[in-house]
Amino acid sequence: MRWVWLAAVVAGCEVADDKATDTDVDTDVALTSLEVLGPDDGLDVREEDGMLVRLRVVGLRGTADVIRADGEVIGEAEVDADGDVEIPCTLAGPGTLTWTVRLADTTTDARLLYVHAAPTTPGVRFEPVTPVTGDSVALVLSPPAEDEEGDVVGYRHRWTRDGEFAGESNALGDGPVVRGEVVEVEVVAFDDWHELEPVRRSVTVGNAPPTVDSLTWAPLVPTVGQNVTVTVAASDPEGDGLRVRTFYGPDSTATLPFTGAFKVPAGGTTTWVRVTVDDGQGGLVQRTQDISLGNLPPTVVRIDFYPSNPTTGVALRVAGVVSDPEGETVTRSYRWFLDDAELPGPGTEFYPRTPARGDRIAVQVDVQDPAGATGSLRSGVVVVGNGRPSPPTVSLVPAAPVAGQAITCAVTPGADPEGDTLTPSSTWIGPGGTWGPGPDLPESVTQTGETWRCDGRVSDGTDSSSSKSVSVVIGAPPS
């Protein structure tokens, strides 16, 4: 310690005191301080406003840094004199900020700052997006209920219709909208710290399409070939005049136009009606309706026999020609009758044997469609005719005749389907015409070099066979 002598100057005179004071001062210790004047600990601020740190500095020099808890410097200022210092700081996001100030070797106590970011600008759309006459218009917002730091976000709405105030709720007031009206809404998002610029949306109300109020038809369950009367009732929200067109067809495309009624075509179990209604203002509505058809039974149109005139020993077959009004595939069955007695083994061919002369044969064709409806037709009686004999074998005796020699035409009968006795016959044909009937050609008739032919056939008394022929050239007599 050293003693400091004090000198006093009074009225320009120096007065000395030779006594030492009882006050001792350590001149090696400097007086220093670093005091934070603001912001207060725990203060709420808006992110966009930043933070202004105010210090009071005594005896310290150098760079004063404002430091976040993670060590990042968010503001700084040079200190070269005692006094008050302000340090502006940028805030990089909402939340709780812990900060201190460091100057030289001195650091202040940590303080908290609660930083609040502005809410997100809301996404705004109408529901429905493109309203038409008769719609009630509401507002759909797509923001979070809280902002990034958890502040509750509120919204104010203001509606107008054609510029006139129309409410402040989430839905447009004054009832449903009308074509041509301009609807506008203004939405302001806010929290306890911010109020955003208004977001505005507007839409012009469009034309509402007409509606098909009812579509009826009679009879309710028509069948193929019937006339169906169709009645359509339609309306339009704006009262526009309507054009109603009707179509029918086998499927939902229904492209065949009609007015009032149509005839059900064949070819299915369902027919379709399509209605279009046009309001002339771009509004068009379409409705299709399927109509179930009543089932009509199939029919057997005719029965064809093959051959149409059967004879003994010739296989007899039959085909039923059928028709189904709906065009469905039907099943056929056959029942054969011989002299009015039903035969076993149904099929398309007469069973169990080939027909014989005098048989009285009939057949019944039964048909059924997938719905179980049936039809039937029985043929008339077909009487099996006489079987024609087989052609005979024809030969000449002698086989190589000469002029002046008689020739015999030998006709040997073939088979007869019924086993009848066959009678042969023959005719000669030569240069001078025919000779006969009879098997013998006299020796006086033939000349050397002539060609003669014998036609032979047989008869069972009812039918004759086809003819068989043998020709010969008359030779020269021996010298």
VENRA-V140283 format. One record per residue. N is the residue number from 1. RES is the residue in one small letter. OMEGA is omega in whole degrees, 0 to 359 (* if undefined). Layout:
n = {N	N}
res = {RES	RES}
omega = {OMEGA	OMEGA}
//
This chain:
n = {1	2	3	4	5	6	7	8	9	10	11	12	13	14	15	16	17	18	19	20	21	22	23	24	25	26	27	28	29	30	31	32	33	34	35	36	37	38	39	40	41	42	43	44	45	46	47	48	49	50	51	52	53	54	55	56	57	58	59	60	61	62	63	64	65	66	67	68	69	70	71	72	73	74	75	76	77	78	79	80	81	82	83	84	85	86	87	88	89	90	91	92	93	94	95	96	97	98	99	100	101	102	103	104	105	106	107	108	109	110	111	112	113	114	115	116	117	118	119	120	121	122	123	124	125	126	127	128	129	130	131	132	133	134	135	136	137	138	139	140	141	142	143	144	145	146	147	148	149	150	151	152	153	154	155	156	157	158	159	160	161	162	163	164	165	166	167	168	169	170	171	172	173	174	175	176	177	178	179	180	181	182	183	184	185	186	187	188	189	190	191	192	193	194	195	196	197	198	199	200	201	202	203	204	205	206	207	208	209	210	211	212	213	214	215	216	217	218	219	220	221	222	223	224	225	226	227	228	229	230	231	232	233	234	235	236	237	238	239	240	241	242	243	244	245	246	247	248	249	250	251	252	253	254	255	256	257	258	259	260	261	262	263	264	265	266	267	268	269	270	271	272	273	274	275	276	277	278	279	280	281	282	283	284	285	286	287	288	289	290	291	292	293	294	295	296	297	298	299	300	301	302	303	304	305	306	307	308	309	310	311	312	313	314	315	316	317	318	319	320	321	322	323	324	325	326	327	328	329	330	331	332	333	334	335	336	337	338	339	340	341	342	343	344	345	346	347	348	349	350	351	352	353	354	355	356	357	358	359	360	361	362	363	364	365	366	367	368	369	370	371	372	373	374	375	376	377	378	379	380	381	382	383	384	385	386	387	388	389	390	391	392	393	394	395	396	397	398	399	400	401	402	403	404	405	406	407	408	409	410	411	412	413	414	415	416	417	418	419	420	421	422	423	424	425	426	427	428	429	430	431	432	433	434	435	436	437	438	439	440	441	442	443	444	445	446	447	448	449	450	451	452	453	454	455	456	457	458	459	460	461	462	463	464	465	466	467	468	469	470	471	472	473	474	475	476	477	478	479}
res = {m	r	w	v	w	l	a	a	v	v	a	g	c	e	v	a	d	d	k	a	t	d	t	d	v	d	t	d	v	a	l	t	s	l	e	v	l	g	p	d	d	g	l	d	v	r	e	e	d	g	m	l	v	r	l	r	v	v	g	l	r	g	t	a	d	v	i	r	a	d	g	e	v	i	g	e	a	e	v	d	a	d	g	d	v	e	i	p	c	t	l	a	g	p	g	t	l	t	w	t	v	r	l	a	d	t	t	t	d	a	r	l	l	y	v	h	a	a	p	t	t	p	g	v	r	f	e	p	v	t	p	v	t	g	d	s	v	a	l	v	l	s	p	p	a	e	d	e	e	g	d	v	v	g	y	r	h	r	w	t	r	d	g	e	f	a	g	e	s	n	a	l	g	d	g	p	v	v	r	g	e	v	v	e	v	e	v	v	a	f	d	d	w	h	e	l	e	p	v	r	r	s	v	t	v	g	n	a	p	p	t	v	d	s	l	t	w	a	p	l	v	p	t	v	g	q	n	v	t	v	t	v	a	a	s	d	p	e	g	d	g	l	r	v	r	t	f	y	g	p	d	s	t	a	t	l	p	f	t	g	a	f	k	v	p	a	g	g	t	t	t	w	v	r	v	t	v	d	d	g	q	g	g	l	v	q	r	t	q	d	i	s	l	g	n	l	p	p	t	v	v	r	i	d	f	y	p	s	n	p	t	t	g	v	a	l	r	v	a	g	v	v	s	d	p	e	g	e	t	v	t	r	s	y	r	w	f	l	d	d	a	e	l	p	g	p	g	t	e	f	y	p	r	t	p	a	r	g	d	r	i	a	v	q	v	d	v	q	d	p	a	g	a	t	g	s	l	r	s	g	v	v	v	v	g	n	g	r	p	s	p	p	t	v	s	l	v	p	a	a	p	v	a	g	q	a	i	t	c	a	v	t	p	g	a	d	p	e	g	d	t	l	t	p	s	s	t	w	i	g	p	g	g	t	w	g	p	g	p	d	l	p	e	s	v	t	q	t	g	e	t	w	r	c	d	g	r	v	s	d	g	t	d	s	s	s	s	k	s	v	s	v	v	i	g	a	p	p	s}
omega = {171	182	179	179	182	177	180	178	181	177	175	181	179	180	181	177	184	178	177	177	175	177	179	182	177	184	178	183	180	178	180	174	176	185	176	179	180	2	182	176	178	182	173	179	174	183	185	179	183	180	176	179	179	183	167	187	175	171	180	180	178	181	176	182	170	192	173	182	180	177	181	178	181	176	180	178	177	179	179	178	176	177	182	182	176	181	175	181	176	181	186	176	181	178	180	181	173	185	176	175	178	177	185	180	184	178	180	174	180	175	178	175	180	187	182	177	178	177	175	175	187	167	187	173	178	172	2	184	179	184	176	181	178	180	167	188	177	183	176	179	180	171	172	177	177	176	191	182	175	177	177	182	176	182	174	181	173	183	169	173	184	177	181	180	184	172	183	180	180	180	179	179	176	170	182	183	182	181	178	178	174	180	180	176	176	183	178	176	181	166	183	187	186	167	185	174	182	171	184	174	178	179	175	184	183	181	175	180	175	178	171	185	178	176	182	180	179	0	185	177	182	176	181	179	179	172	180	178	183	179	182	172	182	179	181	182	180	182	180	173	187	172	182	178	182	181	174	179	184	178	189	177	172	187	184	185	173	178	175	184	176	179	183	180	175	173	176	178	181	170	186	172	177	181	172	179	185	181	180	180	182	179	182	177	181	177	177	182	175	181	179	182	171	184	172	183	175	178	172	186	180	178	181	175	176	356	183	177	186	176	182	173	181	180	182	178	183	176	176	177	187	178	175	184	180	180	181	175	182	175	180	169	188	177	183	179	176	183	177	177	182	180	175	174	181	178	182	181	179	189	14	182	174	183	177	182	178	177	175	190	172	179	176	178	177	180	178	179	183	180	178	177	186	174	184	174	176	183	168	181	175	179	181	183	180	177	182	180	175	179	180	170	183	178	183	177	358	182	180	184	175	181	180	181	177	182	177	175	182	180	180	184	172	183	173	184	182	183	179	174	185	179	181	173	181	179	177	178	182	184	183	181	184	176	179	10	180	185	189	175	186	182	183	186	190	176	181	176	179	175	178	180	176	175	180	177	177	179	177	182	178	181	175	176	169	184	172	187	173	180	179	175	183	181	178	178	178	182	*}
//
